[in-house]
Amino acid sequence: MEYKVIPFVPSINRNKENSTEVAQQLEDMIKHHSNQGWLYVRLESVETFIQPDAGCFGLGAKPGYMASRQMIVFSKQN
C-alpha cells in the first residue's frame, strides 16, 4: 500500500465566506487525485508548534504557538 498526504488550504472570498466553497475545493482535489488512481482516505488535522522568533536584539520578538494544518490522505494499491 502506498500513501500520499497533501496539505489542504482552502481559499475563500472573505465577503462571501461560505462553507460550500470550501467543500467544493475539497471535492475538486479529491476528484483530481482520484483520476490519477489515488483513493481518498480522510482529512486529517495535524497540530504543530511554530517556534518562537527571537527578533533582532529582542526587538520584534514573537512567542511560539500551536497551529493546526489540514492534510488530505490518499492511498493506492501497489
Secondary structure as UniProt FT lines:
FT   STRAND          2..7
FT   HELIX           14..16
FT   HELIX           19..34
FT   TURN            35..37
FT   STRAND          39..50
FT   TURN            57..58
FT   STRAND          65..76
//
